[in-house]
Amino acid sequence: MKTGIHPTYHEKVQVACVCGNKFVTGSTNETINTEICSQCHPFYTGKKKFVDTTGRVDRFKKLSERAEKTKAAHAEVKKKRATKAETEKKATAKEEKTEKSA
């Protein structure tokens, strides 16, 4: 291994959660602050709790709505193209019919 390129490893680093839980671990960071830990996470506690501190749910809903609008717009364009193609096909068939009868 090369010397002087690795970060310093700290044996006793205090991890603090917003729920108030604190514990000690090893890390290259001197202090660690977290928003959720095993003491307050719904999976570990068994309690249902809505955890969305960064607005991920709102972002997902916004993206879903935009996707639905885009999908509807594409469907509308596809429908118009199909109608136009059908109209052109009918016009071509009429022209061929008049040419055959003439």
C-alpha positions in Angstrom: 0.0 0.0 0.0 1.1 3.5 -0.6 1.8 5.7 2.4 0.3 9.1 2.9 -2.8 8.7 0.7 -5.2 7.1 3.1 -7.4 9.2 5.4 -7.0 9.1 9.2 -9.1 6.4 10.9 -10.7 7.5 14.2 -11.4 4.7 16.6 -14.1 6.5 18.7 -16.5 8.7 16.6 -19.7 9.9 18.1 -22.8 9.4 15.9 -25.7 11.7 16.8 -29.2 11.3 15.5 -31.9 14.0 15.5 -34.0 11.7 17.7 -31.4 12.1 20.5 -29.8 8.7 20.2 -26.0 8.7 20.3 -23.5 5.9 19.9 -19.8 5.4 19.2 -18.3 3.8 16.1 -15.1 4.0 14.0 -14.9 6.2 10.9 -12.7 8.5 8.9 -15.0 11.4 9.9 -14.5 13.0 13.3 -18.2 13.4 13.9 -21.3 12.1 12.2 -24.8 13.6 12.3 -27.7 11.6 10.9 -31.4 12.1 10.5 -32.5 8.6 11.2 -31.1 5.6 13.2 -32.1 2.2 14.4 -33.8 3.7 17.4 -36.2 5.8 15.3 -36.5 4.0 12.0 -39.9 2.5 11.3 -38.5 -0.8 10.2 -36.8 -1.3 13.6 -39.4 0.2 15.8 -42.4 -1.4 14.2 -44.3 1.9 14.3 -45.5 3.6 11.1 -43.9 6.9 10.8 -43.8 9.2 7.7 -40.1 10.1 7.1 -39.6 12.6 4.3 -37.2 15.3 5.3 -36.0 16.1 1.8 -39.3 16.2 -0.1 -38.7 13.0 -2.0 -42.4 12.1 -2.0 -43.4 15.5 -3.4 -40.8 15.2 -6.1 -42.0 11.7 -7.0 -45.6 12.9 -7.2 -44.5 15.8 -9.4 -42.6 13.5 -11.7 -45.5 11.1 -11.9 -47.9 13.9 -12.8 -45.6 15.2 -15.5 -45.2 11.6 -16.9 -48.9 11.2 -17.1 -49.3 14.5 -18.9 -46.6 13.6 -21.4 -48.1 10.2 -21.9 -51.5 11.8 -22.6 -50.0 14.3 -25.0 -48.2 11.5 -26.9 -51.4 9.5 -27.1 -53.2 12.5 -28.5 -50.5 13.0 -31.2 -50.6 9.3 -32.0 -54.4 9.5 -32.4 -54.2 12.5 -34.6 -51.6 10.8 -36.8 -53.7 7.7 -37.1 -56.7 9.8 -38.1 -54.7 11.7 -40.6 -53.2 8.5 -42.1 -56.7 7.0 -42.3 -58.1 10.1 -44.1 -55.2 10.0 -46.5 -55.7 6.3 -47.2 -59.4 6.9 -47.9 -58.5 9.9 -50.2 -56.0 7.7 -52.1 -58.5 4.9 -52.4 -61.1 7.3 -53.9 -58.5 8.6 -56.4 -57.7 5.1 -57.4 -61.3 4.2 -57.8 -62.0 7.3 -60.0 -58.9 6.5 -62.1 -60.1 2.9 -62.6 -63.6 3.9 -63.6 -62.3 6.6 -66.0 
